[in-house]
């Protein structure tokens, strides 16, 4: 309580001293309704106390004059606030400690009486224009928010002011930092600059900008290599050493103009060269720096500012105002900062000063005037002066603002931010002027940079009369086509380049850090940036090899038919009877039916094609092998086992054992195929594993569905070989067992050769080879078992007699009995 009372006493002393100020100055004007103004005409960054800073901020002084001009223009208007005059009390907000007394006086008609009864205070102002920085605005804004006094800001861009719940009566005509950061990012992306430094003023405005920038570039290719807050104690040499050590060529300078000036001057003194400086709207139109000696050596300065709007009549106002300014008695107002030691400023200095935020001040005053106009229910020629206007009434009308001034529509969104505006993209040319090279419209969004400008196309600029490449200087050089980036540090701009393997590609525009697998129907070579469609291959019916094999299959059918006819004609001859008699017709018929499979190895595979490719061969070849098993067994029994096992021989004859074995084999194979194909039918499949650039169409024969059938075939083949081998020493001219053995050896050799080729080769011609193996299996029995018998019937008929066969058997019997 003690410290509180002391503070109040000091505050009363400040306010009393303030009351002694002479009102006849540029800072005050009487009127029916008063506006407050907060401008940093003098800038004080030194924490040591001064009566009043000596250095005048020329651009801020210009804004200060713009508020005075705007009020005078409105007072002279017959359309806006007719018969109502506006006044103002403007405070030089150079520091919080020196300005607070004035702000308290601005808020209330009465002084605060320490220890006394509270007064019913009513604000003497209806709205405030200012303050000039985010930090100053955050300091004083709560004082106005508690009474809902509208505070229309022209320069405080920090995103915190968009929180309407904390600052309910705060509006602004300056675009917030979110939009400023968006412009910076668009410029960086336009020129493909990614390895950047971000220097910011170490206060609310700069810290907010840094946070927004880090958040905004999170999902972009831009990398923040270095960031540092600047204040009056900053060691610029250390900053530039660090920037040079990291190879950074792009420096974003997010500061006010009074911080930008020592930074750029230090860069000139420290001989910092070959950099690109991105200037924000607070200093991009600075008039002093482009004229500094040596400024061309530091590199290129590119930036952006609010699009400059020429305000008619302002220059004339400055000429007339400067001639009436009272500066001669400034010394008597040592404590009060509401005077301007302005004798050092000429009219030309003010007019030529940095025009940044000028239209913001102009539109802020006009927004308040329009709101008051609506609150007073002003009509044609007059206003309702019987209405008592309170600040909250003006606030309500401000939020509904929708008017046009100097071809610019003025509106605020629900957060009090401007719902209008645009930026000019500027470049400091060789003449020291800010040359407009593009624009950035906020509402609606539209970004454009003139590509005729040399920097945008070739990243070049004139430096000491030589063309030098703009230093993008990323942490790692850009990867070539077909190479993916792999992080090797904390920054996403620091990476190694790895070639994408076969079957993958990298899309640098979507995700340069990942090798994407191609689809199954596509392929790519190593180091690809896209996939190509695989070539689909299969053997069509028109293929020459397919035609030859199908002709061979057709010939086989013809031969089996001819042999069947020949055997039918000579059915009762010894050759036909010894070959198997009726069993010959079954074998020849099954061989013909097996040949059906061959026709389904060609053409585009379908489910039905895949089934018919295997089923006829497996089923009917089983019958063929079963027949030869029985035939081999009968030969062995007749010549060797009949004498030793007569009962077995008689049982075999009595019950037709040969047909029983054939039937069992056929039924067993049919059941295997029915069960297997019901649950796991063969189906078409795309073989993509053998060739990276091809799809070989084939049929997938499931192991589960075919294992029983294959085992049965192998078993029959083994039995047939065993029995036929046992009869290898039969009569020379009557040796069917040797013929069967030879056919089996050809069969086994054929499939061994096919299996070997299948392991080594999986191209489209594997289907042709498979069909050829099947055809060879059929021809092995047709040519080496049946054809010799046909030859005897046709060309050696003398051997096809009962006497000839009896002689062979008698000779063999004598031989084995001896």
VEXVEXMAR-477842 format. One line per field, with one value per residue (C-alpha): x, y negated, z negated; residue in three letters. Coordinates in steps of 0.05 Angstrom, whole numbers, plus 5000, padded with zeros to 4 digits. Last residue first. Example, Ala and Ser with C-alpha at 12.3 -4.5 7.8 and 13.67 -1.06 7.14 Angstrom:
// residues 2
px (5273,5246)
py (5021,5090)
pz (4857,4844)
fivex (Ser,Ala)
***
This chain:
// residues 818
px (5365,5293,5304,5329,5278,5221,5251,5254,5183,5158,5192,5166,5096,5099,5121,5068,5012,5028,5046,5119,5103,5065,5130,5112,5042,5030,5104,5106,5043,5075,5136,5090,5053,5108,5162,5121,5056,5087,5140,5091,5047,5104,5133,5067,5066,5139,5123,5064,5111,5162,5111,5088,5160,5162,5134,5196,5210,5280,5332,5288,5238,5295,5317,5245,5234,5297,5278,5208,5233,5285,5230,5185,5243,5262,5189,5185,5249,5222,5156,5195,5239,5177,5146,5204,5182,5237,5291,5255,5249,5312,5285,5223,5241,5254,5182,5156,5200,5188,5112,5114,5154,5108,5047,5076,5097,5027,4995,5042,5026,4951,4956,5001,4958,4908,4955,5011,4965,4973,4980,4968,5010,5016,5087,5088,5150,5197,5228,5231,5227,5186,5126,5090,5018,4969,4912,4876,4883,4827,4841,4779,4739,4800,4833,4772,4754,4826,4841,4774,4787,4857,4829,4774,4823,4874,4819,4791,4859,4874,4807,4814,4881,4855,4803,4776,4790,4855,4887,4863,4893,4960,4961,4945,5000,5055,5122,5103,5059,5109,5163,5137,5064,5071,5126,5086,5022,5058,5083,5013,4982,5032,5024,4949,4957,5005,4953,4897,4939,4952,4877,4867,4931,4930,4856,4859,4922,4910,4834,4834,4879,4838,4774,4804,4830,4899,4909,4924,4965,4974,4901,4913,4962,4911,4869,4928,4910,4844,4882,4930,4869,4838,4904,4910,4837,4844,4907,4872,4826,4885,4944,5003,5005,4935,4952,5015,4983,4928,4855,4848,4880,4825,4814,4889,4893,4833,4861,4928,4895,4857,4920,4957,4905,4903,4979,4977,4930,4979,5037,4997,4984,5059,5076,5023,5047,5119,5096,5056,4985,4952,4983,5039,5038,5070,5046,5098,5104,5078,5132,5145,5170,5231,5278,5346,5346,5301,5226,5167,5092,5034,5051,5050,5117,5145,5159,5229,5219,5252,5233,5159,5108,5149,5210,5172,5221,5218,5217,5221,5296,5330,5323,5391,5410,5427,5450,5415,5419,5360,5316,5357,5378,5428,5438,5369,5361,5340,5318,5356,5320,5337,5396,5397,5404,5469,5470,5467,5436,5477,5425,5480,5456,5505,5549,5547,5602,5599,5613,5552,5497,5447,5435,5386,5375,5299,5274,5334,5335,5265,5229,5196,5154,5133,5060,5019,4942,4899,4831,4838,4912,4941,5016,5052,5112,5176,5167,5234,5256,5306,5381,5400,5428,5360,5332,5278,5205,5146,5084,5035,4959,4902,4833,4796,4835,4840,4787,4781,4712,4739,4748,4729,4756,4747,4805,4793,4820,4769,4713,4667,4647,4657,4612,4664,4674,4600,4602,4666,4636,4579,4629,4665,4602,4563,4509,4457,4427,4477,4438,4482,4472,4480,4448,4445,4486,4458,4508,4533,4538,4582,4621,4637,4654,4702,4734,4746,4772,4824,4846,4846,4896,4940,4942,4952,5016,5039,5104,5115,5189,5206,5208,5152,5180,5251,5227,5190,5254,5269,5323,5275,5232,5247,5175,5131,5087,5144,5129,5187,5231,5175,5210,5264,5216,5204,5227,5192,5124,5103,5065,5110,5114,5038,5030,5083,5060,4987,5008,5043,4981,4933,4920,4943,4983,4975,5037,5022,5041,5113,5155,5227,5288,5357,5414,5487,5527,5572,5517,5508,5580,5562,5492,5440,5396,5400,5371,5303,5275,5221,5235,5239,5174,5147,5197,5265,5294,5369,5405,5478,5543,5581,5592,5649,5645,5631,5576,5544,5548,5511,5457,5447,5452,5396,5351,5341,5313,5274,5237,5258,5245,5309,5308,5378,5390,5461,5476,5542,5539,5605,5584,5520,5560,5611,5555,5522,5588,5604,5535,5546,5476,5471,5418,5373,5370,5341,5377,5359,5402,5392,5316,5303,5252,5228,5159,5118,5146,5157,5096,5109,5180,5157,5100,5147,5197,5144,5118,5187,5198,5135,5138,5211,5280,5278,5285,5340,5319,5374,5359,5375,5313,5312,5272,5262,5186,5189,5228,5182,5121,5150,5162,5092,5061,5103,5074,5003,5011,5044,4979,4961,4958,4890,4879,4823,4825,4761,4755,4829,4832,4772,4789,4853,4877,4923,4967,4986,5036,5026,5024,5029,4963,4924,4851,4839,4765,4751,4717,4726,4772,4802,4833,4881,4892,4920,4976,5031,5010,5009,5079,5105,5070,5096,5067,5009,4961,4897,4852,4777,4720,4764,4748,4734,4682,4704,4654,4703,4730,4733,4801,4864,4901,4858,4860,4854,4791,4771,4797,4830,4877,4902,4920,4954,4993,5021,5039,5081,5148,5155,5128,5178,5175,5100,5096,5025,4969,4907,4856,4796,4739,4685,4612,4569,4573,4607,4628,4593,4611,4685,4730,4731,4747,4807,4832,4827,4864,4919,4931,4935,4982,5027,5039,5052,5105,5136,5140,5178,5225,5242,5268,5331,5335,5300,5264,5279,5325,5327,5377,5341,5364,5316,5285,5252,5222,5158,5136,5062,5001,4939,4874,4813,4769,4697,4668,4737,4800,4866,4929,4996,5016,5021,4979,4961,5018,5037,5020,4970,5027,5061,4997,4993,5064,5054,4990,5029,5083,5030,4997,5063,5077,5007,5019,5088,5058,5000)
py (7486,7470,7395,7410,7463,7416,7359,7404,7427,7355,7331,7390,7379,7306,7324,7379,7334,7282,7207,7219,7236,7169,7131,7065,7047,7086,7084,7008,6998,7036,6991,6930,6951,6951,6903,6854,6850,6861,6806,6764,6750,6730,6688,6651,6636,6612,6569,6537,6521,6493,6448,6424,6411,6367,6309,6304,6344,6372,6407,6448,6462,6484,6537,6560,6566,6608,6653,6658,6682,6730,6764,6773,6798,6848,6869,6881,6923,6965,6976,6998,7044,7075,7086,7133,7185,7185,7189,7238,7211,7188,7117,7145,7122,7052,7049,7066,7014,6959,6969,6968,6903,6870,6891,6861,6797,6788,6800,6751,6699,6706,6703,6641,6602,6566,6554,6529,6478,6474,6400,6389,6341,6270,6243,6171,6135,6079,6109,6179,6241,6216,6187,6252,6232,6286,6323,6376,6449,6471,6477,6501,6534,6546,6587,6629,6644,6656,6705,6740,6748,6774,6827,6846,6855,6895,6940,6952,6969,7017,7052,7056,7093,7139,7171,7214,7283,7264,7232,7290,7340,7304,7300,7374,7391,7356,7385,7405,7345,7298,7294,7289,7275,7238,7192,7175,7165,7117,7075,7072,7054,6998,6978,6972,6933,6886,6873,6865,6814,6779,6771,6733,6692,6673,6656,6615,6573,6521,6531,6500,6442,6427,6427,6378,6334,6330,6287,6331,6395,6451,6470,6507,6555,6580,6612,6659,6699,6719,6749,6786,6812,6839,6873,6905,6929,6956,6994,7024,7061,7104,7089,7086,7163,7165,7113,7149,7219,7200,7199,7123,7113,7067,7037,7027,6989,6947,6931,6915,6866,6832,6829,6800,6746,6727,6723,6680,6631,6627,6616,6562,6531,6533,6501,6447,6430,6424,6377,6334,6322,6356,6304,6320,6273,6206,6143,6088,6052,5981,5931,5900,5830,5794,5851,5864,5940,5962,5959,6006,6004,6054,6073,6000,5965,5958,5887,5867,5816,5750,5709,5715,5680,5636,5681,5743,5799,5866,5940,6006,6005,5967,5893,5861,5831,5758,5736,5683,5616,5573,5611,5582,5623,5663,5719,5724,5768,5736,5779,5783,5796,5727,5695,5675,5602,5583,5589,5533,5487,5430,5388,5339,5297,5306,5247,5200,5148,5072,5072,5115,5117,5170,5242,5295,5314,5310,5272,5228,5200,5168,5193,5243,5188,5214,5232,5256,5254,5266,5233,5196,5199,5174,5183,5140,5140,5105,5036,5000,4974,4921,4920,4909,4980,5010,5027,5077,5072,5120,5076,5101,5102,5085,5105,5140,5102,5137,5124,5197,5205,5173,5099,5060,5001,5002,4967,4921,4861,4875,4925,4944,5006,5001,5046,5056,4981,4970,5013,4980,4910,4931,4960,4892,4855,4806,4765,4754,4684,4663,4701,4686,4638,4625,4688,4739,4752,4805,4783,4856,4860,4799,4821,4888,4849,4805,4864,4898,4833,4827,4900,4891,4834,4869,4933,4891,4865,4933,4929,4862,4859,4784,4742,4696,4687,4674,4627,4585,4578,4612,4584,4535,4593,4594,4618,4606,4654,4685,4647,4649,4597,4554,4486,4507,4514,4439,4427,4485,4457,4485,4437,4441,4517,4523,4486,4527,4592,4579,4566,4634,4668,4640,4706,4770,4812,4885,4929,5004,5028,5049,5106,5126,5139,5115,5144,5150,5117,5080,5035,5003,4978,4905,4901,4874,4937,4932,4862,4865,4927,4956,5029,5009,5029,5066,5123,5123,5186,5180,5223,5230,5227,5182,5166,5116,5106,5031,5044,5099,5053,4999,5050,5070,4999,4977,5039,5026,4955,4981,5033,5105,5170,5174,5238,5256,5301,5323,5369,5407,5430,5396,5332,5327,5341,5289,5240,5249,5244,5178,5151,5153,5134,5087,5041,5099,5155,5225,5280,5336,5383,5440,5433,5482,5470,5533,5526,5562,5526,5460,5427,5447,5421,5357,5347,5355,5307,5255,5257,5249,5189,5151,5167,5146,5170,5143,5200,5232,5294,5330,5371,5435,5443,5393,5421,5351,5355,5397,5344,5289,5330,5343,5269,5250,5302,5275,5206,5235,5271,5208,5169,5119,5048,5014,5038,5051,5058,5051,5124,5135,5201,5235,5202,5240,5210,5163,5221,5230,5172,5120,5055,5000,4963,4979,4960,4961,4956,4939,5001,4974,5031,5035,4965,4979,5050,5021,4980,5031,5077,5017,4995,5065,5073,5007,4939,4932,4911,4873,4867,4862,4821,4777,4739,4804,4799,4804,4815,4797,4845,4816,4793,4830,4807,4762,4784,4723,4709,4708,4779,4822,4771,4751,4823,4826,4763,4791,4856,4823,4812,4881,4916,4886,4844,4839,4767,4754,4726,4693,4683,4643,4660,4610,4624,4580,4635,4699,4724,4691,4618,4632,4579,4614,4679,4648,4617,4684,4719,4666,4672,4748,4740,4694,4750,4797,4749,4744,4820,4818,4764,4799,4739,4749,4707,4754,4715,4708,4768,4832,4886,4945,4921,4940,4872,4851,4782,4772,4838,4828,4839,4799,4788,4762,4708,4692,4622,4595,4563,4581,4606,4635,4582,4532,4478,4520,4492,4546,4532,4589,4637,4615,4630,4698,4716,4693,4734,4794,4784,4782,4844,4881,4862,4887,4954,4962,4954,5000)
pz (6400,6384,6398,6469,6486,6466,6507,6570,6559,6550,6613,6654,6629,6651,6721,6728,6705,6758,6758,6772,6845,6849,6847,6884,6861,6797,6778,6789,6749,6692,6696,6694,6632,6579,6600,6641,6602,6534,6541,6583,6522,6477,6533,6540,6465,6467,6528,6491,6433,6481,6513,6444,6425,6487,6447,6405,6342,6356,6313,6267,6323,6369,6319,6307,6382,6392,6334,6364,6431,6401,6360,6421,6464,6411,6405,6480,6477,6420,6458,6520,6477,6446,6515,6532,6583,6634,6582,6537,6465,6428,6411,6377,6307,6336,6359,6289,6255,6306,6303,6228,6228,6280,6241,6177,6213,6242,6173,6140,6193,6183,6107,6109,6159,6115,6057,6102,6135,6210,6227,6301,6342,6365,6365,6343,6367,6346,6283,6313,6269,6211,6249,6266,6274,6255,6287,6246,6230,6183,6109,6072,6128,6171,6117,6099,6172,6193,6137,6148,6223,6208,6161,6210,6267,6226,6198,6268,6297,6240,6247,6322,6315,6261,6305,6248,6278,6313,6252,6207,6256,6256,6181,6176,6226,6188,6212,6282,6295,6262,6314,6386,6376,6310,6336,6398,6357,6310,6367,6397,6330,6320,6393,6383,6319,6355,6409,6358,6319,6385,6390,6324,6320,6394,6396,6331,6342,6396,6391,6321,6342,6404,6362,6313,6369,6401,6462,6522,6523,6473,6484,6550,6517,6467,6523,6538,6476,6510,6569,6523,6484,6549,6568,6499,6499,6570,6550,6489,6536,6558,6514,6561,6562,6591,6644,6664,6662,6712,6690,6691,6759,6786,6718,6709,6775,6757,6689,6721,6768,6711,6669,6728,6740,6667,6668,6731,6695,6637,6686,6721,6653,6639,6705,6697,6626,6651,6706,6659,6685,6626,6581,6532,6473,6457,6422,6428,6361,6358,6341,6273,6257,6231,6241,6210,6218,6275,6269,6274,6277,6273,6202,6183,6173,6103,6080,6060,6005,5985,6045,6028,6072,6120,6120,6140,6130,6165,6147,6185,6191,6134,6118,6116,6048,6039,5970,5931,5896,5918,5869,5814,5753,5792,5842,5871,5933,5998,6057,6123,6189,6217,6183,6110,6094,6060,5984,5932,5984,6013,6050,6068,6127,6185,6200,6260,6254,6251,6176,6166,6218,6200,6219,6197,6270,6276,6216,6205,6276,6272,6334,6287,6257,6189,6177,6118,6116,6055,6054,6008,5993,6058,6067,6117,6163,6184,6152,6150,6082,6102,6088,6161,6168,6150,6082,6101,6082,6077,6066,6014,6013,5967,5945,5889,5837,5769,5716,5699,5733,5797,5810,5872,5912,5987,6022,6081,6042,5987,5991,5934,5895,5821,5779,5725,5722,5709,5646,5623,5632,5586,5537,5535,5512,5554,5521,5575,5576,5629,5683,5744,5801,5876,5904,5849,5787,5741,5687,5681,5757,5764,5703,5739,5803,5764,5729,5796,5825,5771,5781,5858,5854,5803,5845,5908,5878,5853,5894,5929,5910,5908,5972,5950,5880,5903,5957,5906,5867,5800,5754,5721,5697,5623,5617,5557,5519,5480,5416,5368,5402,5428,5421,5470,5528,5532,5603,5635,5652,5719,5764,5826,5818,5821,5887,5923,5890,5910,5981,5982,5954,6005,6041,6005,6053,6035,6032,6032,5963,5965,5992,5995,6038,6019,6060,6041,5985,6034,6063,5994,5995,5982,5954,6003,6000,5923,5915,5949,5916,5960,5939,5866,5831,5891,5885,5918,5947,5954,6006,5991,6032,5985,5912,5909,5834,5844,5895,5852,5792,5830,5848,5776,5749,5797,5789,5715,5724,5784,5744,5749,5787,5828,5870,5891,5952,5968,5909,5914,5842,5825,5860,5818,5755,5771,5788,5721,5683,5718,5702,5627,5603,5543,5572,5590,5641,5634,5672,5721,5762,5811,5817,5873,5929,5966,5936,5883,5822,5859,5828,5756,5757,5790,5740,5681,5711,5726,5655,5628,5673,5655,5581,5572,5593,5663,5712,5754,5793,5831,5894,5931,5976,6032,6091,6120,6117,6054,6016,6041,6021,5952,5940,5963,5916,5859,5870,5874,5807,5778,5781,5836,5810,5804,5733,5684,5608,5568,5544,5530,5493,5525,5592,5597,5663,5624,5604,5677,5673,5728,5687,5741,5753,5690,5678,5603,5588,5515,5486,5414,5392,5462,5458,5401,5427,5493,5460,5454,5511,5558,5537,5549,5616,5642,5663,5616,5644,5659,5598,5593,5562,5519,5454,5419,5363,5291,5235,5180,5128,5057,5034,5012,5075,5118,5190,5235,5272,5345,5354,5408,5438,5370,5356,5424,5410,5346,5381,5435,5401,5372,5433,5481,5545,5544,5566,5546,5589,5562,5616,5640,5686,5706,5719,5765,5819,5795,5865,5923,5913,5903,5873,5805,5841,5876,5811,5776,5833,5834,5759,5766,5825,5785,5735,5792,5819,5750,5750,5816,5789,5724,5685,5644,5580,5533,5477,5404,5410,5367,5385,5418,5487,5543,5546,5611,5618,5657,5628,5642,5597,5616,5577,5613,5584,5599,5604,5620,5591,5622,5587,5606,5658,5602,5569,5509,5466,5418,5345,5342,5355,5292,5254,5288,5269,5197,5193,5219,5167,5112,5141,5142,5070,5051,5085,5054,4984,5000)
fivex (Unk,Unk,Unk,Unk,Unk,Unk,Unk,Unk,Unk,Unk,Unk,Unk,Unk,Unk,Unk,Unk,Unk,Unk,Unk,Unk,Unk,Unk,Unk,Unk,Unk,Unk,Unk,Unk,Unk,Unk,Unk,Unk,Unk,Unk,Unk,Unk,Unk,Unk,Unk,Unk,Unk,Unk,Unk,Unk,Unk,Unk,Unk,Unk,Unk,Unk,Unk,Unk,Unk,Unk,Unk,Unk,Unk,Unk,Unk,Unk,Unk,Unk,Unk,Unk,Unk,Unk,Unk,Unk,Unk,Unk,Unk,Unk,Unk,Unk,Unk,Unk,Unk,Unk,Unk,Unk,Unk,Unk,Unk,Unk,Unk,Unk,Unk,Unk,Unk,Unk,Unk,Unk,Unk,Unk,Unk,Unk,Unk,Unk,Unk,Unk,Unk,Unk,Unk,Unk,Unk,Unk,Unk,Unk,Unk,Unk,Unk,Unk,Unk,Unk,Unk,Unk,Unk,Unk,Unk,Unk,Unk,Unk,Unk,Unk,Unk,Unk,Unk,Unk,Unk,Unk,Unk,Unk,Unk,Unk,Unk,Unk,Unk,Unk,Unk,Unk,Unk,Unk,Unk,Unk,Unk,Unk,Unk,Unk,Unk,Unk,Unk,Unk,Unk,Unk,Unk,Unk,Unk,Unk,Unk,Unk,Unk,Unk,Unk,Unk,Unk,Unk,Unk,Unk,Unk,Unk,Unk,Unk,Unk,Unk,Unk,Unk,Unk,Unk,Unk,Unk,Unk,Unk,Unk,Unk,Unk,Unk,Unk,Unk,Unk,Unk,Unk,Unk,Unk,Unk,Unk,Unk,Unk,Unk,Unk,Unk,Unk,Unk,Unk,Unk,Unk,Unk,Unk,Unk,Unk,Unk,Unk,Unk,Unk,Unk,Unk,Unk,Unk,Unk,Unk,Unk,Unk,Unk,Unk,Unk,Unk,Unk,Unk,Unk,Unk,Unk,Unk,Unk,Unk,Unk,Unk,Unk,Unk,Unk,Unk,Unk,Unk,Unk,Unk,Unk,Unk,Unk,Unk,Unk,Unk,Unk,Unk,Unk,Unk,Unk,Unk,Unk,Unk,Unk,Unk,Unk,Unk,Unk,Unk,Unk,Unk,Unk,Unk,Unk,Unk,Unk,Unk,Unk,Unk,Unk,Unk,Unk,Unk,Unk,Unk,Unk,Unk,Unk,Unk,Unk,Unk,Unk,Unk,Unk,Unk,Unk,Unk,Unk,Unk,Unk,Unk,Unk,Unk,Unk,Unk,Unk,Unk,Unk,Unk,Unk,Unk,Unk,Unk,Unk,Unk,Unk,Unk,Unk,Unk,Unk,Unk,Unk,Unk,Unk,Unk,Unk,Unk,Unk,Unk,Unk,Unk,Unk,Unk,Unk,Unk,Unk,Unk,Unk,Unk,Unk,Unk,Unk,Unk,Unk,Unk,Unk,Unk,Unk,Unk,Unk,Unk,Unk,Unk,Unk,Unk,Unk,Unk,Unk,Unk,Unk,Unk,Unk,Unk,Unk,Unk,Unk,Unk,Unk,Unk,Unk,Unk,Unk,Unk,Unk,Unk,Unk,Unk,Unk,Unk,Unk,Unk,Unk,Unk,Unk,Unk,Unk,Unk,Unk,Unk,Unk,Unk,Unk,Unk,Unk,Unk,Unk,Unk,Unk,Unk,Unk,Unk,Unk,Unk,Unk,Unk,Unk,Unk,Unk,Unk,Unk,Unk,Unk,Unk,Unk,Unk,Unk,Unk,Unk,Unk,Unk,Unk,Unk,Unk,Unk,Unk,Unk,Unk,Unk,Unk,Unk,Unk,Unk,Unk,Unk,Unk,Unk,Unk,Unk,Unk,Unk,Unk,Unk,Unk,Unk,Unk,Unk,Unk,Unk,Unk,Unk,Unk,Unk,Unk,Unk,Unk,Unk,Unk,Unk,Unk,Unk,Unk,Unk,Unk,Unk,Unk,Unk,Unk,Unk,Unk,Unk,Unk,Unk,Unk,Unk,Unk,Unk,Unk,Unk,Unk,Unk,Unk,Unk,Unk,Unk,Unk,Unk,Unk,Unk,Unk,Unk,Unk,Unk,Unk,Unk,Unk,Unk,Unk,Unk,Unk,Unk,Unk,Unk,Unk,Unk,Unk,Unk,Unk,Unk,Unk,Unk,Unk,Unk,Unk,Unk,Unk,Unk,Unk,Unk,Unk,Unk,Unk,Unk,Unk,Unk,Unk,Unk,Unk,Unk,Unk,Unk,Unk,Unk,Unk,Unk,Unk,Unk,Unk,Unk,Unk,Unk,Unk,Unk,Unk,Unk,Unk,Unk,Unk,Unk,Unk,Unk,Unk,Unk,Unk,Unk,Unk,Unk,Unk,Unk,Unk,Unk,Unk,Unk,Unk,Unk,Unk,Unk,Unk,Unk,Unk,Unk,Unk,Unk,Unk,Unk,Unk,Unk,Unk,Unk,Unk,Unk,Unk,Unk,Unk,Unk,Unk,Unk,Unk,Unk,Unk,Unk,Unk,Unk,Unk,Unk,Unk,Unk,Unk,Unk,Unk,Unk,Unk,Unk,Unk,Unk,Unk,Unk,Unk,Unk,Unk,Unk,Unk,Unk,Unk,Unk,Unk,Unk,Unk,Unk,Unk,Unk,Unk,Unk,Unk,Unk,Unk,Unk,Unk,Unk,Unk,Unk,Unk,Unk,Unk,Unk,Unk,Unk,Unk,Unk,Unk,Unk,Unk,Unk,Unk,Unk,Unk,Unk,Unk,Unk,Unk,Unk,Unk,Unk,Unk,Unk,Unk,Unk,Unk,Unk,Unk,Unk,Unk,Unk,Unk,Unk,Unk,Unk,Unk,Unk,Unk,Unk,Unk,Unk,Unk,Unk,Unk,Unk,Unk,Unk,Unk,Unk,Unk,Unk,Unk,Unk,Unk,Unk,Unk,Unk,Unk,Unk,Unk,Unk,Unk,Unk,Unk,Unk,Unk,Unk,Unk,Unk,Unk,Unk,Unk,Unk,Unk,Unk,Unk,Unk,Unk,Unk,Unk,Unk,Unk,Unk,Unk,Unk,Unk,Unk,Unk,Unk,Unk,Unk,Unk,Unk,Unk,Unk,Unk,Unk,Unk,Unk,Unk,Unk,Unk,Unk,Unk,Unk,Unk,Unk,Unk,Unk,Unk,Unk,Unk,Unk,Unk,Unk,Unk,Unk,Unk,Unk,Unk,Unk,Unk,Unk,Unk,Unk,Unk,Unk,Unk,Unk,Unk,Unk,Unk,Unk,Unk,Unk,Unk,Unk,Unk,Unk,Unk,Unk,Unk,Unk,Unk,Unk,Unk,Unk,Unk,Unk,Unk,Unk,Unk,Unk,Unk,Unk,Unk,Unk,Unk,Unk,Unk,Unk,Unk,Unk,Unk,Unk,Unk,Unk,Unk,Unk,Unk,Unk,Unk,Unk,Unk,Unk,Unk,Unk,Unk,Unk,Unk,Unk,Unk,Unk,Unk,Unk,Unk,Unk,Unk,Unk,Unk,Unk,Unk,Unk)
***
